[in-house]
């Protein structure tokens, strides 16, 4: 089965990003495919390389980067939501790219399931 993932919440203010990350890992471990992970609304904050969590806390941005690198996952950040929050190409973490809502629509069409995390 092919999954699309939509994340609408930031990495340190809501459980959605952690849940999405754990779900994505589990899907891959079960042998399914991830078509795309799309970050929208405050979820775009998962993509900034300017995040500096404390040393004893998880670094969800790095976790997404590593997972994407290891499994060739397309991590897409909504351009309009990113620009509203000061996120641009220059401060994107490795593995993320900026694009439009068309990428979310395409994920919904191409994937067998589109799973949403956050409001």
C-alpha positions in Angstrom: 0.0 0.0 0.0 1.2 3.5 -0.8 0.7 6.3 1.9 0.7 10.0 1.7 1.3 11.9 5.0 0.1 15.4 5.9 1.5 17.1 8.9 -0.3 20.3 10.1 1.5 21.0 13.5 4.9 22.1 14.6 7.5 19.8 16.0 7.6 21.0 19.7 4.1 22.3 20.3 2.0 19.3 19.5 2.3 15.5 19.3 1.3 15.4 15.6 4.9 15.5 14.2 6.1 12.8 16.5 3.1 10.6 15.8 3.5 11.2 12.0 7.2 10.3 12.2 6.5 7.1 14.2 3.6 6.1 11.9 5.8 6.7 8.8 8.6 4.5 10.3 6.0 1.8 11.1 4.6 1.9 7.6 8.0 1.4 6.1 8.9 -1.4 8.5 5.7 -3.2 7.4 6.9 -3.0 3.8 4.6 -0.3 2.5 5.6 2.8 0.6 5.5 6.5 1.4 4.5 8.5 -1.6 5.1 11.9 0.0 5.2 13.7 3.4 3.6 17.1 3.1 4.1 19.8 5.7 1.3 22.4 5.9 0.2 25.2 8.3 2.5 25.2 11.4 3.8 21.8 10.2 6.3 23.7 8.0 8.3 24.4 11.2 9.4 20.7 11.0 11.6 21.7 8.1 13.7 24.5 9.4 17.4 23.9 10.0 17.3 26.8 12.5 15.8 24.5 15.2 18.0 23.9 18.2 16.4 21.6 20.7 18.1 21.0 24.1 20.7 18.2 24.0 18.5 15.9 26.0 15.5 16.3 23.7 14.8 14.6 20.4 15.6 16.5 17.2 12.5 15.8 15.1 13.9 17.8 12.1 17.0 15.6 12.0 14.9 12.5 12.4 12.8 13.5 9.3 16.0 14.3 7.4 17.6 10.9 8.3 14.4 8.9 7.5 14.0 10.7 4.1 17.6 10.0 3.2 17.5 6.4 4.3 14.2 5.6 2.5 14.2 8.2 -0.3 11.1 10.0 1.0 9.8 13.1 -0.6 9.5 15.8 2.1 7.5 18.8 0.7 6.9 22.0 2.5 4.0 24.3 1.5 5.5 27.5 0.0 2.7 29.8 1.3 2.7 28.5 4.8 6.5 28.5 4.9 6.8 32.1 3.7 4.3 33.2 6.3 6.5 31.7 9.0 9.8 33.0 7.7 10.9 29.7 6.2 12.7 29.9 2.9 15.0 27.7 0.8 18.1 29.1 2.6 16.9 27.8 6.0 15.4 24.5 5.0 16.9 21.4 6.6 18.5 18.8 4.3 16.0 16.6 2.5 13.1 19.1 2.5 11.9 21.0 -0.5 9.4 23.9 -1.0 6.5 23.5 -3.4 2.8 24.3 -3.7 -0.5 22.7 -2.7 -0.5 20.8 -6.0 2.0 18.4 -4.4 -0.5 17.7 -1.6 -3.3 17.1 -4.2 -1.0 14.8 -6.2 -0.2 12.8 -3.0 -3.9 12.4 -2.3 -4.4 11.1 -5.9 -1.4 8.9 -6.1 -1.4 7.4 -2.6 -3.9 4.7 -1.5 -4.3 6.5 1.8 -3.6 10.1 2.8 -3.2 10.2 6.6 -3.4 13.6 8.4 -1.7 14.5 11.7 -2.8 17.6 13.5 -5.8 19.9 12.9 
